[in-house]
Amino acid sequence: MSVTFRPATRDDVADVVALLQDDALGATREGLDLADYQLAFDRMCAEAGNHLLVGVLAGRIIATYQISFISGLSLRAARRAQIESVRVARDLRGHGIGRLMIEDAVARAKAAGCSLIQLTMNKSRTDSARFYQALGFTPSHIGYKRSLI
């Protein structure tokens, strides 16, 4: 499969939102007002080190992920990459696209000078946990979230 990964454009936002909504968890938590997502995309573009990527196959957006580069003092002043919102189109799951996406993220993280790549995922995603562990990620931390709205 010849999937290419490129930075998303504002014109891609509707396709990315559709991927986020076509998911067991996303179906219950994503909204329908595209204007909110376009505003969020504009804010992301204004933030240095925050990137939304899309995977394209035969002109169709079939995957997406967000990667942010974070500089810090811990771990000997390690620069890290944080991956979020990883999605592959439902009809193409299980075809190796997720692996290609993570390989793309790792390459981008290395190019940005990162020595660590990390992600969080909902603990109900047991298939995703196996997938990430097969790619060398270790479940080394416990994450917490707190809603502010």
ABEGO torsion letter per residue (X at the ends): XBBBBBBBBAAAAAAAAAAAABBAAAAAABBABAAAAAAAAAAAAABBGBBBBBBBBGGBBABBBBBBBBBBABGGGBBBBBBBGBBBBAAABGAGAAAAAAAAAAAAAAAAGBABBBBBBBAABAAAAAAAAAAGBBBABBBBBBBAX
